[in-house]
Amino acid sequence: MKGRRKWKLAVLVCGFAVYFLVNEPGTAHAMHIMEGFLPLGWAVFWWAAFLPFFGLGIWKLNRMTKDNPDLKLLLGLSGAFTFVLSALKLPSVTGSSSHPTGTGLGAVMLGPLPMSVIGSIVLVFQALLLAHGGLTTLGANAFSMAVAGPLAGYGVYKLIMRTSERERLAVFMAAAIADLTTYVVTSVQLAAAFPAADGGFAASLLKFGGIFAVTQIPLAISEGLLTVLLWNWLKSYSPGELALLKREAKGGFSK
């Protein structure tokens, strides 16, 4: 039975990969900050802010998989889910686009620190293969999507579980809040780098945040519902591995 569950999980991971290849997006105008868009000082600043979380994430992943190598399949599922969702873009106003992030599921399963590694790897592949984001802006994009989003989502998940123990609601809110937090932080990053001539940082933040709010709020709700469906699937077919993964995620910074 255990081998059968692993086989089904492997099929799901492959399914996500096939879905991505079939539905490869045709535009590079996405919410990830594009290559060379940030001034050099801000690009370096966000790299410096992101790297400590990346280092802690590698340490955490090594601890989690050292004694339980079977968990690597669920790590792959989390990465595939993030890769596919964050590559699907919905046209927004002013000719730009919004997209889900997919980091809420990984934050719930793994804790926020491992997602700093998984999310940044996803962003590297998107930058190199899809021109979605960039390498000089990777620090900023990774901080918003792979650090801030998972931290917020995991925090909301833990709060709801401690107060009501309504797991499906907690998973839904974790995914939705991780998505919205990513876009709020990205708006802050852009507003700080490009303050408006009239109104400064606040006016620029209102502009950047308002541009994406129209499409990002329904996207966050949709991502939350999709994440709950996948969570239910995992609970049905891989309850042992999921419970072990959640135990391994506890402790240290993610506790």
N, C-alpha and C positions, 0 to 999 in steps of 0.2 A: 504493500500500500504506500509506503514511504517513497519507493522508487517511482511509483505511478504519479504521485504528487509532484515529484521533481520533474518528470517528463512533461506534465501539463504546464508547469511553470516555465520550463524551457520553451515550449510551444508559444506561450504568451509573449515571452521576450522576443522571440523571432517574429511573431505577429506584429508587434510594435515596429520592428525594424522594416518589415515589408510594407506596412502602412505608410511609414515615412517615405520610403523610396517611391511608392506609387503617388503619394501626394506631396512631392517635393515642391515647396513654394517657389513662385516664379518672380518674386520681387525682393530686392535687398533693402527696401526702405522700411526698416523696423525700429522698434523702440530701443533695442540695444544701441548704445552710442557708437556711431560709426568710426572707422579708422581715421585718425588724425583730427577728429572734430574738437577734442578738448585741448585747451592750452597746455603746454608741456608741464607747467607747475602743477596744475590740477591732475594731470595724468599720473605724475609721480606720486602725488599725495594719496590718491586712491589705491595705487599699487602698494604703498607703504601701509595703508590701513587694512588692506586685504590679506597680505602675506602672513601675518601672525595667525590668523584663523586657518589659513591653508596648512601651515605647519602643524597646528594642533589637530586639524582634521586628519592628516596623515597618521599622526600618533594614535588617534582614536581608532581609525580603521585597522591599523596593525594590531591593536589590542583585541578588537572585536573578532578578527578572522584568524588570529594565531591558533586558538584552541578549537575553533569551529569553522573550518574551511568551507563547509556546506553552505554557509551563509552568503558566500560570494554570488550565488545565483540570484538571491533577493537584492543584493547590491546592484547586479546587472539590470534587474527589472526596474529598480528605482532610477538608474541612469537612463534607461531606454524611455521610460515614461517622461522624464524631464526633457530629454532630447526631442521627442516627438511633439509634445505639447508646446514647448518654447519655439519650435520651428514653424508652427501653424500661425499665420498672421491674418488678422482681420482689418480691412481698410478702415482708417479713422479719418477725422477731418483734416484739412490742410494737406491732403495727399500722403500722410504718413500712415502708420498702422499700429495696432495693438496685438498682443498675443498672450496666451496663458503662460505660466512658468513651469508648472509641474513639480515644484520643489516641496509642496506641502506634504505629499505622500512620503517622500524620503525623510523629511523632518520628523514625521510621526514614527516611522519605522526605525530610523537610525539615530535620531537626535540631530541637532543643528550642525555640530562640528563636521561630521563626515560629508554633509551636503556642501560644505565649502570646497571640498575636493571634487566630488561628483559634478556639482554645478559648474565649476570652473573648467573641467575637462569637456563638458558639453559645450560651453561657450567657445573653447578653443577650436573644436571641430566645426562649429557653426561659422566661426570667423574664417577658417581656412577653406572650407568646402562650399559655403553658401554666401560668403561676403556679408554675413549677418553679424554685425559688430566689428571689432577689430582687435589687434594685438596691443597697440599702444593704449587703447581704452579698455583692455581686458580687466585691469584692476578695478575700474569704476563699475563696469558691468557685472563683474563677479561679486563685488561688495554688495550691490543692490539685489541681485538675483540669488546668489549662492550663500550670502552671509546674512544680510538684513531680513530678507524674506523668510528663510527657514527659522531664524531666531524668533521672529514675531509669530509665525505659525505654530512653532513648538510651544511657545509660551502660552498662547491661547488654548492649545490642546490640553496642556497640563492644568491650566486654570479650570476649564470646564470639567475635566475628569475629577478634579479634587472637590468641586462644588456640587456637581450633579451626577457624575459617572455616566452621562449619556454619550456613549462612545461614538455613535454615528454623527451626532451633532458636533462633537469635538473634532472629528476628522473633517467634516464639511467646513467648519469655521477655520481650521488650521490651513486648509488648502486655499480658501478664499482670502484670508488675511495675509498669507504668504504672498499671494498674487498681488494684492493691493499695496502691500508694503513695498514690494519691489518697485512699483511705479511711483509711489510717493518719494522714495529715496532717489530714484532716477531724476525726478522733477527737481529735487533739492540740488542734486549734482549739477544739473544744467543751469538752474537759476543762480547758483553760486559762481559758476564759470562765466555766465553771460547775464549779469544783472541788467535790467532795463534802464535805458537812459532817463526815463521818467518813472520814478517809483522804486528803482533799485531792485534788490533781491526779492522783496515781497511781491512786487508787481510781476516780476519774471516768474516766480514760483506759481502765482495764480494762473499765468498764461500757460505754462508748461503742464501744470496739473489739470487745468480745465480742458486742454486739448484732448487728453486721453481718458478723462472721466466718463465721457458718453459711452465709449465702447468697453472700457476696462471693467466697469462695475458689473454689467451682465456677463462678461467673460469670467470674472471671479466667481460668480454664482454658478455658472456652467461648470467651471473647473472643480468647484466643491462637490457638485453632484456626481461628476465623473469619478472623482477620487473616492467617494463613498462606495460607488459601484465596484471599483477595483478592490477596495478594502474588504468588502463583503466576499468577493471572490477568493481573496487570500485567506480570509477567516475560514472559508468552507473547505478549501483544498490544501492549504499549508498552515494549519493552526499551530503545529509544533514549531516549525521554523520561524513563524512570525512571533510567537511568544518568546522564543529564545533570542531572536533579534532585538526585541524590545527590552529584554533583560540586559543584553549586552550594551544597549544604547544608554542605559542608566549609569550614573556616576560621573565624577569630574565636572566639567563645565556644563554638560547637558542635563544634569540632575535637577 
